[in-house]
Amino acid sequence: MPVGIPDSKVPHGKPLVVDLDGSLLLTDVLYESFLNVLPLGFRAASAALRSNGKAALKHHFAQSSELDYATLPYNTDVTDLIQSAKAQGRRVYLATAANAKHAKAIADHLGVFDGWFASDDQTNLSGDLKAKLLAAAFGKNGFDYLGNGPADFPVWDVADKAYAVGLSNSLKRRLATLKGSNYVALDDGNAGRRAWFKSLRVRQYVKNLLIFVPLAASHQLALADLIADVIALLAFCSCASAVYIINDLLDLKSDRAHPTKRARPFASGLLQPRTGLLTVPALLVFSLALAITISPEFVGVLFCYFALTSAYSVYLKRKMLVDVLVLAMLYTTRIFAGGLAAQIQVSEWLFSFSMFIFTSLALIKRYVELATRLDRGLSDRSGRDYRIGDLDVVAALAAAAGLNAVTIFAFYVTSPDVQILYRHPMALWLICPILLYWIGRALMMAHRRLMDDDPVVWALRDRPSAIAVASMIAIVLIAI
């Protein structure tokens, strides 16, 4: 296996040997490499997966990937320990089961290691093999070692002092029994409930309330239909969370370069990529199990939603204007799914109104993103087909789409359908100025940089928006 140890003067004290994945890093470079290669296509990923052995697998992914080692999430407790050891004149080494390409790049980036040990395409430097190599290099009990999991116990056994991060309580007790007073547990920054809520985008679940729109618009509230819509809501929430995680995992590199998105749980290292890859299928199975209880047609719509959202995350979000149209379609799909679950036909009026209003909101979202980059002096975002110079055009398109939505609603008020559904249809005209006000206010707040990157989330916290929505609901009730 590759070893990088330069000749040097022997300092005072026993050397400190540090593990990489889950120890120095709050992530795992094997999964980082896999996710980095995945957008290159199925052929590139499958070629590596056909490798003979774990060492070869790591080697193929390492050679095919291009990680940004400067933005990877480093454990500050571990880097502080390294700096303290260096200040005492001790040697510090990196010993990892990760491929040598990653080990050398990280060692070069940090510039604090006196040498490194890593895997190559033939040998996976882990467990007993790592223990034998380090014992041969420094002698039994001739070094201190920092690790993070069960595979590190053979190394801790031949080390003098044991440092550990991220261990479960049972593993902590086991290590304390093994090393006694020569054991130190460092804070590991394990994710809590808040990190999972943020990763699952629980606050975005409010968008799935669109499922209830067809039932509310039908003026026929039946308990069975309401239960079906609740099940549909849970299915969409679970499916949406799976897609959000997929999106975060595929965007790790770009998120870490973003001024705010770098704080996302997976990008910051609060959650491990491996955990995300295991959570996604569990969420999808749960979503499918719920969908099957409704109808095969609903399963088909949910599958289309997942496929379109995945296509958006992987490719379509990089296409100018196509991305906003896809977002509008995803919102409208929720309405269509709600009608299907409650066995209610979605009208052409509702469909067309939804497409225009949600296209407007999607364009406002893009406007906010571009305005943020302009204000912070950032360059055009790579991987997106928008330019900061497009700001005024995006605002104009958002306004046009929003006004078209109001126009469609006005035509709906004059249609024969309204005369059948409402006793006082003329009252619905009052909704038009409220819609005009709300769309105009959303654009003004975006222009003044007073809006989040998501106008829907902003509207939930905006008091005038809440008053506008409550007023429109009250008008509908009066009209009925």
ZAMARGU-4260 file (C-alpha; in steps of 0.2 Angstrom, whole numbers, plus 5000, padded with zeros to 4 digits):
<rodrens>
0) 5000/5000/5000 | 5006/5018/4997 | 5015/5026/5011 | 5021/5044/5011 | 5034/5047/5026
5) 5048/5060/5022 | 5064/5059/5032 | 5063/5070/5047 | 5071/5074/5063 | 5063/5064/5077
10) 5053/5076/5088 | 5048/5074/5106 | 5034/5062/5111 | 5025/5048/5103 | 5018/5051/5086
15) 4999/5054/5084 | 4991/5044/5070 | 4974/5050/5063 | 4961/5041/5054 | 4952/5050/5039
20) 4934/5044/5036 | 4922/5049/5050 | 4937/5055/5060 | 4947/5069/5053 | 4933/5071/5040
25) 4914/5072/5045 | 4911/5061/5029 | 4917/5047/5019 | 4927/5050/5003 | 4922/5033/4996
30) 4904/5039/4996 | 4909/5056/4991 | 4918/5049/4976 | 4903/5038/4971 | 4891/5053/4972
35) 4904/5064/4962 | 4905/5051/4948 | 4886/5047/4948 | 4881/5062/4937 | 4894/5057/4924
40) 4882/5043/4920 | 4877/5025/4924 | 4891/5018/4914 | 4905/5027/4924 | 4897/5021/4940
45) 4894/5003/4935 | 4912/5001/4929 | 4918/5005/4946 | 4905/4994/4955 | 4911/4979/4944
50) 4929/4981/4952 | 4936/4965/4960 | 4937/4969/4979 | 4934/4984/4990 | 4952/4991/4987
55) 4950/4991/4968 | 4932/4999/4970 | 4940/5013/4980 | 4954/5015/4967 | 4942/5017/4953
60) 4930/5029/4961 | 4945/5039/4967 | 4953/5040/4950 | 4936/5045/4942 | 4931/5058/4954
65) 4936/5076/4957 | 4933/5081/4975 | 4936/5099/4982 | 4947/5094/4996 | 4947/5112/5003
70) 4928/5112/5006 | 4926/5095/5013 | 4919/5095/5031 | 4933/5093/5043 | 4931/5089/5061
75) 4937/5104/5071 | 4940/5094/5087 | 4952/5083/5077 | 4961/5097/5069 | 4963/5106/5086
80) 4970/5090/5093 | 4982/5089/5078 | 4987/5107/5081 | 4990/5104/5099 | 5001/5089/5095
85) 5011/5099/5083 | 5014/5113/5095 | 5021/5100/5107 | 5034/5094/5094 | 5025/5078/5090
90) 5024/5069/5073 | 5007/5067/5066 | 5002/5055/5053 | 4987/5051/5042 | 4982/5032/5041
95) 4967/5028/5031 | 4958/5015/5022 | 4954/5028/5009 | 4963/5028/4992 | 4980/5035/4991
100) 4974/5049/4979 | 4963/5056/4993 | 4975/5054/5007 | 4989/5063/4998 | 4978/5077/4992
105) 4971/5080/5010 | 4988/5079/5017 | 4995/5092/5005 | 4980/5103/5008 | 4981/5103/5027
110) 5000/5103/5027 | 5001/5097/5045 | 5006/5078/5042 | 5023/5071/5043 | 5017/5057/5032
115) 5003/5046/5027 | 4997/5028/5025 | 4983/5023/5013 | 4975/5010/5002 | 4980/5006/4984
120) 4971/4996/4970 | 4976/4980/4978 | 4976/4983/4997 | 4962/4990/5008 | 4972/4997/5023
125) 4959/4994/5037 | 4957/4984/5053 | 4971/4971/5057 | 4981/4976/5041 | 4982/4994/5047
130) 4986/4988/5065 | 5001/4977/5058 | 5007/4991/5047 | 5007/5004/5061 | 5015/4993/5074
135) 5029/4989/5062 | 5032/5007/5058 | 5031/5014/5076 | 5031/4998/5087 | 5018/4991/5098
140) 5012/5005/5110 | 5023/5017/5101 | 5010/5029/5095 | 4993/5036/5099 | 4978/5033/5087
145) 4962/5042/5083 | 4948/5033/5075 | 4929/5032/5074 | 4922/5014/5073 | 4923/4995/5076
150) 4936/4993/5062 | 4948/5004/5072 | 4949/4992/5088 | 4963/4982/5081 | 4973/4998/5079
155) 4968/5004/5096 | 4974/4988/5104 | 4992/4990/5098 | 4992/5009/5101 | 4996/5018/5117
160) 4983/5031/5119 | 4966/5030/5111 | 4956/5044/5104 | 4939/5042/5098 | 4925/5051/5089
165) 4907/5046/5084 | 4907/5030/5094 | 4890/5023/5101 | 4889/5021/5119 | 4892/5002/5118
170) 4908/5005/5108 | 4913/5018/5120 | 4911/5006/5135 | 4921/4993/5125 | 4935/5005/5121
175) 4936/5011/5139 | 4938/4993/5145 | 4951/4990/5132 | 4962/5005/5135 | 4957/5010/5153
180) 4963/5028/5157 | 4972/5029/5140 | 4956/5033/5132 | 4949/5050/5127 | 4932/5053/5118
185) 4931/5069/5108 | 4915/5077/5103 | 4909/5070/5087 | 4895/5083/5081 | 4883/5069/5079
190) 4867/5074/5070 | 4852/5077/5081 | 4833/5078/5077 | 4835/5096/5070 | 4847/5090/5057
195) 4836/5076/5051 | 4821/5089/5050 | 4831/5100/5039 | 4837/5086/5028 | 4820/5079/5025
200) 4814/5097/5022 | 4799/5095/5034 | 4795/5114/5032 | 4792/5110/5013 | 4778/5098/5017
205) 4766/5113/5017 | 4767/5113/4998 | 4759/5095/4998 | 4743/5103/5005 | 4739/5107/4987
210) 4733/5089/4987 | 4717/5095/4996 | 4713/5109/4984 | 4702/5098/4972 | 4692/5092/4987
215) 4690/5109/4994 | 4685/5116/4977 | 4672/5102/4974 | 4662/5108/4988 | 4659/5090/4993
220) 4668/5085/5009 | 4666/5066/5012 | 4676/5058/5026 | 4682/5044/5014 | 4689/5056/5002
225) 4697/5066/5016 | 4706/5050/5022 | 4712/5046/5005 | 4719/5064/5003 | 4728/5062/5020
230) 4736/5046/5014 | 4741/5054/4998 | 4748/5068/5008 | 4759/5057/5018 | 4765/5047/5002
235) 4770/5063/4994 | 4779/5070/5009 | 4789/5054/5010 | 4793/5053/4992 | 4798/5072/4992
240) 4810/5069/5006 | 4818/5055/4997 | 4821/5067/4982 | 4827/5081/4993 | 4840/5069/5000
245) 4845/5063/4983 | 4847/5081/4977 | 4858/5086/4992 | 4869/5071/4990 | 4871/5075/4971
250) 4874/5093/4975 | 4887/5091/4989 | 4901/5099/4979 | 4891/5114/4973 | 4882/5116/4990
255) 4899/5117/4999 | 4904/5132/4988 | 4887/5141/4991 | 4886/5154/5005 | 4871/5147/5013
260) 4868/5129/5006 | 4885/5124/5014 | 4876/5123/5030 | 4865/5109/5024 | 4866/5093/5035
265) 4875/5082/5022 | 4886/5096/5015 | 4892/5101/5032 | 4895/5084/5038 | 4881/5083/5051
270) 4874/5068/5041 | 4884/5055/5033 | 4881/5052/5014 | 4880/5033/5018 | 4865/5037/5030
275) 4857/5047/5016 | 4859/5033/5003 | 4851/5021/5015 | 4837/5032/5020 | 4831/5036/5002
280) 4825/5018/4998 | 4816/5017/5015 | 4807/5033/5012 | 4802/5027/4994 | 4796/5010/5000
285) 4785/5019/5013 | 4778/5031/5000 | 4774/5016/4988 | 4766/5006/5002 | 4754/5021/5005
290) 4751/5024/4987 | 4746/5006/4984 | 4731/5008/4996 | 4724/5022/4986 | 4724/5016/4968
295) 4735/5010/4954 | 4732/5026/4945 | 4738/5036/4960 | 4754/5025/4961 | 4757/5030/4942
300) 4756/5048/4946 | 4767/5047/4961 | 4780/5037/4950 | 4779/5051/4937 | 4781/5064/4951
305) 4797/5055/4957 | 4804/5053/4940 | 4801/5071/4935 | 4808/5077/4952 | 4823/5066/4950
310) 4826/5072/4932 | 4825/5089/4938 | 4838/5086/4952 | 4850/5077/4940 | 4848/5087/4924
315) 4833/5098/4921 | 4837/5111/4934 | 4852/5116/4924 | 4841/5121/4909 | 4836/5139/4908
320) 4816/5141/4909 | 4814/5122/4907 | 4818/5122/4926 | 4804/5134/4931 | 4791/5125/4920
325) 4796/5108/4928 | 4794/5116/4945 | 4776/5122/4940 | 4772/5105/4934 | 4777/5097/4950
330) 4766/5109/4960 | 4752/5105/4948 | 4755/5087/4949 | 4751/5088/4968 | 4734/5095/4964
335) 4730/5082/4951 | 4736/5068/4963 | 4724/5075/4976 | 4710/5074/4964 | 4714/5057/4959
340) 4715/5051/4977 | 4698/5059/4981 | 4691/5053/4964 | 4687/5071/4959 | 4690/5078/4941
345) 4702/5092/4941 | 4695/5106/4930 | 4704/5114/4916 | 4702/5131/4925 | 4711/5124/4940
350) 4725/5116/4930 | 4728/5132/4919 | 4728/5143/4934 | 4740/5132/4944 | 4752/5131/4930
355) 4753/5150/4928 | 4754/5155/4947 | 4767/5142/4950 | 4777/5147/4935 | 4777/5164/4943
360) 4783/5158/4960 | 4797/5147/4952 | 4803/5163/4942 | 4803/5173/4958 | 4813/5159/4966
365) 4826/5161/4952 | 4826/5180/4954 | 4830/5179/4972 | 4845/5167/4968 | 4852/5178/4955
370) 4850/5194/4966 | 4859/5185/4980 | 4874/5182/4969 | 4873/5200/4962 | 4873/5207/4980
375) 4888/5196/4986 | 4898/5200/4970 | 4898/5181/4965 | 4900/5175/4948 | 4887/5166/4937
380) 4884/5149/4946 | 4891/5135/4937 | 4880/5121/4931 | 4865/5133/4929 | 4860/5141/4913
385) 4855/5158/4920 | 4866/5174/4921 | 4866/5188/4933 | 4862/5199/4919 | 4846/5190/4916
390) 4839/5197/4932 | 4827/5210/4924 | 4820/5198/4911 | 4817/5185/4925 | 4807/5198/4935
395) 4797/5203/4920 | 4793/5184/4916 | 4787/5181/4934 | 4776/5196/4933 | 4768/5191/4917
400) 4765/5173/4923 | 4757/5180/4939 | 4746/5192/4929 | 4741/5178/4917 | 4735/5168/4932
405) 4724/5182/4938 | 4717/5184/4921 | 4713/5165/4920 | 4704/5167/4937 | 4694/5182/4931
410) 4688/5172/4916 | 4684/5158/4928 | 4672/5169/4938 | 4662/5173/4922 | 4661/5155/4917
415) 4645/5144/4918 | 4654/5133/4930 | 4654/5146/4944 | 4635/5149/4942 | 4632/5131/4947
420) 4645/5130/4961 | 4642/5146/4970 | 4626/5155/4976 | 4635/5172/4976 | 4648/5171/4962
425) 4650/5190/4960 | 4659/5190/4977 | 4673/5180/4969 | 4678/5196/4959 | 4685/5202/4975
430) 4699/5189/4974 | 4706/5196/4959 | 4713/5212/4967 | 4719/5202/4982 | 4729/5191/4970
435) 4736/5206/4961 | 4742/5213/4977 | 4750/5197/4983 | 4759/5194/4967 | 4765/5212/4966
440) 4770/5211/4984 | 4780/5195/4982 | 4790/5204/4967 | 4793/5219/4977 | 4799/5210/4992
445) 4811/5200/4981 | 4817/5216/4973 | 4820/5223/4990 | 4830/5208/4995 | 4817/5204/5009
450) 4813/5186/5003 | 4820/5169/5006 | 4826/5159/4992 | 4809/5150/4992 | 4793/5162/4990
455) 4782/5148/4997 | 4791/5147/5013 | 4792/5166/5014 | 4773/5168/5012 | 4771/5156/5027
460) 4780/5169/5038 | 4774/5185/5030 | 4759/5193/5039 | 4752/5202/5024 | 4752/5186/5014
465) 4743/5177/5028 | 4730/5191/5028 | 4728/5189/5010 | 4725/5171/5010 | 4713/5172/5024
470) 4703/5185/5015 | 4702/5175/4999 | 4696/5160/5009 | 4683/5171/5018 | 4677/5177/5001
475) 4675/5159/4994 | 4665/5155/5010 | 4654/5170/5007 | 4651/5165/4989 | 4646/5148/4993
</rodrens>
